[in-house]
Amino acid sequence: MEIPACGDRDWLRRMQAGVRPSLVLALLLLLNPLFNVWEYATNSPGIDFFTLWGVPHVLKTNAVPNIYAADSQRDMASVLISESSSPQVSDAQRQATAITAQLYDNRVDVTGSPLVYALVGLTAGGAYEKDLSRFTVASWLCFVGATLIFCRLLQFSPVSTLLIVGLFTSSFAPLISDMRVANLNQIQLLLVACFLLFFTRSWGVLAGLALGIAVMLKPNVLIVAFLSVLVSLADRDYRSLTRLVLGMGLAALLSVAISVSYFGRPAMWPAFIRSVPHTLATSYPMEHGNFSLPLLLFRTMPREMSTYIFVILMAIVSVVIFKTRWDHAGNVAPAPSRDADESARSMHRMFVIVGLGSAVMLMSSRLAWLHYYVLLIPLELYLIRPLAGGDRPQRRLVVSIFAAIGFCLLSSVTQVMVANTLQQSIAVNMATALMFILALCETWWQSTVSPSVERRVIRQDREGRGGRDRRGRAGGR
């Protein structure tokens, strides 16, 4: 059966109408960031991935009783150093071995969870350079997937989404640093994006599962999980709370099962838990790239500030959460539902919570490498989101301007232009503090929008978009 010629012409006309010059230009602008990603994947030694890769690589040929013990870490480093002298080893592995041995005094700095080493061991092929390239590209694809989810939830246009991907890949210093050292932050970013997506869809168990896996991979997002539970308690949303906790529990069981099946013994997790206090107490000098706010303050203050900063920031966030709960005005908190209005409220509130949790972690930690600040991307996108129902144009403009200043402070241009690591640390911490304050303001402002006004504005926006879509289809015909 032949398709009528007029149908072919209509299909071609619709395709031409959908391919806009702005979309083509945005795709072309992605070429340079794509080239940069390939450069990082093929020319960077990936010193963080080397540790993740080196542990299971050594375990394939050597029995190590406890990878978190100092003696075992020196033994594993000795094996890797001996292997690096072989002419069959790639330059990337040889360079990563030398840098790691120098940084950590001839030992493998095993601080990751057993789940991380199990997953890397299950997916690695054995050739370091090829495994590093695959990991770097896969991590960047995780960033792209997370950005698509964030922009979809925040209603960015397709062109804006592509420009955001290109802008962050080419100019956001934490993301560039993460691609160079090949850490886990982009993978965690995708899991956080899935958490927001599932929570917005009222899929509480899947949301808890995604966030739980992110915590089991790397506990630095544990504060986000705690604040998510705290929000459900504050809003009296016990149904969501139960589902979140159930999902997190399933993530813990799944992580333990994977690691036990790989290592063959469950003792890895108790050893990891015992090593966490030592990891949290470890700090490196600013000259090595540690942009920790307590370290920045410790240069001029006589005592360790990490614990005090954490307690103060958590107290501020907790007070704001309970002051802005959905029944703060005396109304009964809305029951969980799949209604679009309720999903929009949940999305806004949880976006800010993710940002606040990440900011608290970054500002209170004794160790904060530049690539840790990748977790500020959700908050940055939320602060520059398009104007939507309930937003005041003047307020959104001011917030967007300050958020843009925060992005500039975290940009690769600023990191290159400043004279030394002290000024870099000041710029990074100023950006984090600025976005933290903006997130607190957004939390308060979102609580002042009454549900009736929000429903009316969202309904008007939906009807307006439907009218534009109908007119666009009519124009295409």
N, C-alpha and C positions, 0 to 999 in steps of 0.2 A: 504494500500500500504506500503510495507516494504522498509526501507531505506537500500541501499546497504552497505555491511560491510566495503567496502573500503572507503565510505563516512564517516563512523563513525571513522575510523582510521585517515583519513585526518583531521577531526575536532579535534580529540584528539591531533594530532601532532601539529596543529596550536595553540591550547590552551597551550600546554607544551612549545612551542617556545615563547609565549608571557609572560609566568610567569618566569621572570628572577630572579636569586638569589639576585641581588641588590634590586629588588622591594620587595621581600619577607623580606629581612633584614630591609628595610625601614619600612614596615608594623609592624614588630616585635618591632622596636624601638619606635613605637607609643604607645605601651602598657603602658609604664610608664607615659607619659603625659596624657593618657586617665584615668589612675588611679588617677592622681593629680586633674584632672577636677572633677571627682566624689567626691574626698575628699573636694574640695572647695564647691561643691554643697550641701554636706550633713553636713559639720562641721563648715562652716563659718557663722557668724551672718548676713553678708551682710548689713552693716549699711546704705549704700546709697540706696539700694533697699527698706530698711525699710521705708525711707521717701517717696519714690515713692508709696509704698504699703499702708502706713499708712494714707495718705490723702484720697484716695477713700474709704478706710476701715472705717474711721470715718464718712465720708459723708453718708454712708449707713444708719446710725442710728441717726446722728446729723446734724442739719441744720447749715451750716457755711456760713455767708454772703460773706466773702472775705478771701480766704485762704492765700492771700499774706499780710494781715494785721497782725501786731505783736500780737495783742490781740487774734485774731483767732488762730494763731499758738500756743499760750500758752494754749488755750482751747483744741485744738486737742491733744497737748502733755499730758494734764491732763487726757483726756479720754484714751489714749494709756497706760499711767502709771498705771491708775486704772485697766485696763484690764490685765496688765502684772502680777498683784498679784493673778490672778485666777489660780488655780491648773491645769486647762485644757489648759493653754497656754504652748506652746513648749519652750524648753530652748533657742532655737535660737531667738525667739521673745522676750523673757524676757531679754536676753543678749543685743540684738540690742536696746531695749527700754532704758536700763540703760546707754549704751554708748552714744546714741543720746541725752538723757537728760543731761548728763554730758558735752558733747561737745558744745551744743547749749543752755545751761542755761535753761533747762526745757521748751523748745519750739521745734516745728517741723520746721526745716529749709527749708521752701518751696521756692525754687529757680527755679524749672523746669517749663516748659511751660504747659499750660492746656492740650495740646495734649498728653504729657507723662502721666499725671495722668489719663486722659480718657482712654488711651490704656491699662494701667495697671489695671484700674478698670474693664474694659470690659473683660480682660483675666484672672484675678485672681479668684481663687476659694473660698478664705476666710481663709484657713489654711496657716499661714505664712510660715511654714517650707516647705510645699509642693510647694507653689508658688515660694519660693526662689530657690528651687532645679530646678524647671522647667525653671525659668528665667536664672539661671547660665548655665545650659546645652544649652538652646536656644541661649544665648549670645555667647558661645563658638562655636556653630555651625555656627553662623553668622561670626565669625572670620575665621573658616575653609572655608566657602563659599567665603568670601572676598579674602582669600589667594589663593584659586583656580583660581579666576578671575585674580588677579594680576599676578600669575605665568603663566597663559595661555596667557595673553597679552604680557608678557615679554619673552615668549618662554622658560621657564624652563622645564626641562624634568619631567616626572611623579615621578621618584625617587627623584629628587631634591625637588619637590613640597612637597612630604611626609616628607622629612627630614626638610624642612623649617617649616612645621606645628609642628613637634615634637620639633625642636629647640626653636621656639618662645614660645610654650606652657610650656616648662620645664625651660627655661633660661632667657626669656625676662621679666625683673622686672615690667615694666608697665602693661604688659598683666596679669601677675600673680596677681598684685595689683588689677586690674580691676575685675578679677574673685573673689577675696576675698571680695571686697566691693560691687560687683554687681552693677556697674554703666552702663552707656549707650554707652560707647566708642566702644565696639565691634559691636554693632548694627549700630552705625554711620559709622564704618569702612566698613560694607557691603554696605551701601548706597553710600559711596564714590566709592567703587569698581564698583557698578552698574553705577554710573555716568561716570566713565572712560570707561567702556565697551560700554555704549550707545553712548557716545560722539565719540568713535573710530568708531562705526558703522554708524555714521552720523545720529543717532536718537536724534536730538537735544531736542525735547519736552520731551522725556522720560529721557534724561540726566538731564534737568532742573528740572523735577519732582522728581527724586531721590535726587539730591542735595538740592532741596527746602525742601523736607521732613526732610532731615538731619538737616537743619537749624531750621526748626520748632520744631524738637525734642529738640535740644540744640543749641543755637546760637553761640557756640564757633567755628563753621566752617563757619561763615558768611564771614570771610576774604577770604576763598577759593572761595566762590560764587562771591565775589567782584572781585577777581583777574581773575576768569574765564570770567567775563564780560569784564574786562579790556583787556585781551588777544584778545578777539574777536574784540574789538574796535581797538587795535593796528594793528591787521592783516587785518583790513578792511573786516572782515568776517561778514557782517551784517546779512546774512541769518542765520548763526549759532547763532548770538547774539539774533535775534528775537525769534528763537525757544527756546533758553535757558531761556530767560525772560518769555516767555509764559509758559514753564514748571514750572518755579518757582512760577508764579502766580497761576497756577492750584494747586500746592502743598499747597500754602497758603490758597486757598479757601477750599480745601479738609480738611486741618487741622482744620480750623475754624468750618467747618460743623460737623466734628466728635466730637470736644469738646463741641460745642453747643448742639448737640443731647444728649450728655452724661450728661452735667451739667444742661442743660435746660435754660441757659441764656448766652448771648454773652458778658456780662460785664467782663468775666474772662480774655479775651485777653487785653483789656485796662488796667486792674489791673496788669497783668503780665508785660506789657510794662513799666508801671510806676515803677515797682519794679526793673527793669534791672539796672538803674544807681546805686541804692543802692547795688545790688549784685556785680557789677563791682568794686565798691569802697571798698568792704569788703575784708579784708585780715586776714590771720591767721599766727601765728609765725612759724618760721622754725622748731621749736621743735615739732610741730604738724604734720610735713610732708609737709609743703608748700615749694616747690622747685622753687618758682618764682624768675626769674633773677632780677627784680627790688628790691625784698626783699633782695636778696644776695648782691646787690650793695648798698642798703640803709644801710646796716650794717656799711659801711665805708664812705658813702657820705651823705652830709647834707640835701638833698632834694629828693622828690619823683621822681623816674626816669621812671615810667611806660609810661607816655604820650610821653616823649622824645624818649624812645626806640622805641615805636610804630611808631612815625612819621619818625624817621631815617630809620628804617627797611622798611617801606612801600615806602619811597622815593627811596631807593636803588633798591627794587624789581621793582617799576614802571619804573625807568630809564632802567634797564636791559630788561624789557619786550619790551619797545619801541625801544631800540637799537637793539634788536635781532628779531624784527618782520620779517615776511617772505618776505617783500618787502624792507628790510633794505638796500640792495645793489642797489636800484633803479629799481628793477624789479616789475612788477605788482603782487600783492598778488594772489596766486592761488585761483581759484573759488572752493567752496565746491563741493565735489564729493564723490562717493562711491568707487573710485579707491583705490586699496590696498596701493599704494605708499602714497597717501594723508592721508589715515587712519593711516599709520605708523608715519607720521610726526605729525599728531594730537595727537596720543597716547603719543609720546615722550614729546611733549610740555606740554600737560595737566598733565602728570604724575609729571613733575617738578613743575608745578604751584600748584598742590595739596600739594606737599611737602613744597614748599615755604610758602604757606598760613598757613599750620599747624605750621611750625617753627616760623613764625612771631607771631602767636597767643600765642604760648608757651613762647617765649622769652619776650613778652611785657605785659603779663597778671600779675596782682598783686596776683592772686591765681592760682597755678599750682600744683595740686596733682600729684603723681607719675603716676596714671592710665591715666591721660590726654595724656601722651606721647605715648599711643597706636597709635595715629594718625600719628606718624612718620614711621609706618611700610611700607606704600606705598613707601616713599622716600628711606628707607633702602633697600627694594627689588629692586628698580630701580637702585640704585647705585651699587649693586652687580649682576646685570643682566648678562646673558650670552653674550658673544661677538657676535655682529651682524654686519650687513652691515653698513659701514661708520665709525665704531669704530676703533680706533687705539689700537692695543694690549697693548703697553706699557702704554698708558694713562689709559685704562680700568683696568690694573693691579694696578696702583697707586691708582686710585679711589676706587677700591675694597678693598685695604688694609686699606685706611683711613676709609671707611665705616665699615669695620670689627672692627676697633678701636672704632668707635662710638657705635657699638653694644656691645662691651665689656664693655664700660663705663655705658651702660644701662642694663647690665646683672645683674641677681640676685646674682651672685658671687661677683661682685664689690660692690653692695649695702650691702652685708653681711660683706665683708672684711674691708670696710672703718670704721673709728673709731666713727664718729658722723654724725649728720644730716648736719652739715656745709660741710663736705667733700662729703657727698652724693649729696648735692645740687650743689657743684662745678663739680662733675663728670657728673651729668645729664645735666647741662647747657653747659659744654664743648662739650658733645656729640651733643646736639642740634645745637650749633653754628658751629661745624665742618660739620654737614650734611647740614646746611644752606649754608655755603660757597661752598661745593661741588655741591649743587643744582644750585647755581649761575653760577659756572663754566660749569656745564652740559648745562645750558641754552645757554650760549655763544658758546660752542663747537657744539651743535646741529645746531645752525644757520649758522655755517661755512661749513656745508655739502651741496653742491649744489644739486638741485633737479635731475639733469641729472645723477650725480654720484650715488646719493641715489637710483634712479630707477634702474640703472644698477646693483648695488650691491645687492639690494633686489631681482631682477630678477634672478641673479646668485645663491643667497641663495635658492630661491624657486626651481630652476631647480636642484640644488644639493640635496635638500631634496627629490624631486621627484625621482631622480635617485637612492638614497639610499633606498627609499621605494620600488621601483620596484625590486632592487636587493634583498631586504629583503624578498619580496613575492616570488621571484624566488627561494631563498634559502629555504623558508618554504616548497615550493612544492617539 
